[in-house]
Amino acid sequence: MWNINFNIIVFLTELIAWAIIGFIAFRIYRKLSIKPRIWKVGLVILFGLFSFSINWTMFDTLIRISILPLGVWILYAVLKGKEGRWQTYRGFAWLGFWANYIFLAATLIALPIHQAIYPEEKPSTYISDISNASIIKTHPTGNKMLLNKDLLISQLDTFDQDRIMSDVWYEETYMNTDDSNKINERFPYLLTEVKSKWGSGINSTIYIEEDGAGILISTADRQYYFRSDSSVLKEGRQSE
């Protein structure tokens, strides 16, 4: 199994988008009486992608909507004075601009597919391969514990998502003492060498609660808190 963590859904949808663009470019190319060089066609299409866009966020994903075809305008200004050049490359330039919407459609298609295959509310999305996993004590108040791998895998589906009570946890942790060594850290263990589902493209940091029955998963965009009835920790020596 590959160790490279990439988003297979985005990769496939963008590959299909490029295939569609290539097919349309081929159709335009066939209709031309004077055939330009292929590398110049590719360059014009790429330059046509350049546009003024507005950005907004959907499901923690940046969406770009192209408004003004800046690349097309620049190409027109450069090529209009050269006989026949603009007529030759005009279709490819506009294809470059409209390709932005092909990629937009690919992104909008990829979002629900990714969510269906890699649901964010399931801990199994973030914890898939734990063959080399272990825990590290990140705070002095944590006990010397080991990870019960078999129990963690067997009860992943029993974890329920719970509400993150940031204010309450902060007060419990920091408001009762000024000594950092005596702070009762709620998540004193870090789960290391764990892999998310292949193809998810998700990178996360996973903390285990002091009782071993809760896990806090932090991604680049948000945090998720899950609870189970059983502890995934067991007594033993661990690396400091």
N, C-alpha and C positions, 0 to 999 in steps of 0.2 A: 504494500500500500504506500502510495506517495506521501511524503511528509509535507509537501508544499500545500499551504492552506490558501485556496483561492475560491472565488465565487463562481461555481460552475454554471449557475443559471444565467448570470450576467454575461459570462463568456459565450455561452451558446446563443443567447438572444442577440448579442452584438455581432457574432459571427454570421447569423442569419441576416442581420441588417446589412452588413457589408456585402453579403451575397446578393441581396436585392439591389443594392446600389451598383454592384458590378454588372448585374444583368441589364439594368436600365442603361448603363453606360455603353454596354455592348450593342444594345438596340439603337442608340443614338449614333454610335460609331458606324454601324452598318449602313445607315442612311446617308452618310456623307459621301460626296463624290470625290473630294480630296481628303485622304486619310492622314490625320496628324500622327505624330509619334506617340506611342502608348505612354511613355513616361511623362510627356507634356500633358496628356489627358489626365493622368493621375494627379499631377501637380495642380492643374486647374481645379479639379474636383476638391482637393484638399484646401486650396485657397478659398474656394467658394463656401466652405464650411464656416469661415470667419464671419461672425455676425454680431450685432448688438442684441443682447439677450436679457431677459428678466429671469431671476431665480426665485424659486420657492421650495419649501420642504414638504415632502409627503412621506409619511412612515419613516422618518429619520433619513430620507434619501433626498439629495439635492436634485431638483428638477430644473432644467434650463429650457426656456421657451424663446426661440429665436424670433426677433421682431424685424430688424433691419438687415438687409443683405449687404453688409459692408464689403465682403470679399468680392461679390459680383460687381459692385460699383467701382471698386479699385481696378478690377480686371477690365472693365469697360473703358475706364479712363486710359489705361495703358494700351489696350488693343485697338481702340476705335480708329486711331490714325494709321494703322497698318492695314493695307488692303486685304480684305477677306478674312483677317484674323478673328475679329469679333464674331462674325457669322459662323466661323468654324468652331469656336470654343464656347459660344454662348450657351448652348444646351448643357454642356458639361459644368459650366459655372453655376447655372441655376440648379443643376442636379446636386451640386455641392451644398447649396443653401437648403434645398428641400430635404437633403439627407439629414439635416438636424432634426427634422420631424420624424424621419424614419427611426433615428436613434431614440427620440423621445417616446415613440410608440413601443420600441423594444424595452425601454426602461419600465414603462407602465405595465407591460405584459410580464416582465420579470418579477416585479414586486409581489403580486399575489401568488405567483408560482413558488417563489422563494419562501414566502410565509407559510404556504401549505406544506412544503417539504421540510422546512426547518422552522417550526413554530417557536416564536420567542418565549412563549409561556411554558415551554417544556424544558426542564433541566437537562434532558438527554440530548438536546441540541448542542449544549455547551460542554457536556461531559459524555464523550463517546468511547475513547480509548484511554484507559487508565493503567495500561500494562506497566508503565514506568513511573506511575504517579506516586507521590509521597506528600507528606505535610511538613511545613516548616513553622516552628513557633515564632511568631512575630512580636510577642509581648511577654515581659517577665511573668505576668500573672497566669499565663497558660501552663498547663501541666505537661509532663512528658507523655505524649500519646503517639499512637501509630494509626495509620489509615487502614480501616477494614475494607479492603477493595471489593471482596465478594459481596459484602452487605451493601456497599454503596451501589454497585451495579444492579443487584437484585431488587433494590427498593427505589430506583430512580423514578419509576412510574408512580410511586406512592407519595412523592413530594408534592405538596400543594403550594401554590403561589400565595404569599401573604403580603400584607401591607407593610411598607417600609416606614417606620416611625422615627424619622430623622431627629426631630426635636427631642423626643423622649429619650432616645438612645444617647444623644449628646449630653443631655442633663445627667443621665445615669453614669456616664463615663467620666465627664470632666468637672461637674459641679460640686462633687462631694470631697475632692481632695486636690491638693496642690502638688503632691508628690507623684511624678509621672510613673515611678516604679510601682506605685500602689493603685494606680488607675485600674478599674475593673474593665478591661477591654472586652467588648461583647464578641468580637470576632478575632481571637488571638492566633488563629491558624491559617496559613496560606497553602492552598492546594497547588502543587507544582507538577510539571511534566504531564499535564492532561491535555488531550486533544478533543476539539469539537468535531461534529460530524463532518466527514469528508465532503468537500465541495461547498460547504456553507460559507466559507470566507469570513467566519466570525473569529475574532480574537477576544479573549476575555480574561479577567483576573478573578479567581474564585477564592472566597474566604469561608472558613467553617466556624460556626458559632461555638461558644465555649462548651455547650452541652453536647455538641456533635450532631445535633438533630436539625440544625438550620444551616443553610448555605446562602451566601450573598454573592451574586454574580455581577461583576462590573464590566460593561462593554464600553466602546468609545462613545456611545450615545446615552446610555441609561444604566440603571441598576435593577436587578431582580432579586427578590428574597423568597426562598422556598423553605418549607418546614416539613419534617417527617416525624413519625412517632418514635423512631429508633435512632440511636446514635451511630454514626459511621466511624467513630473513633474507638480505639481500644488501648489499654495501658501498655506501655513499653517505652524503650529508649528511642529518641529521635534526634536528628541533627539540630544543633542550636543555631 
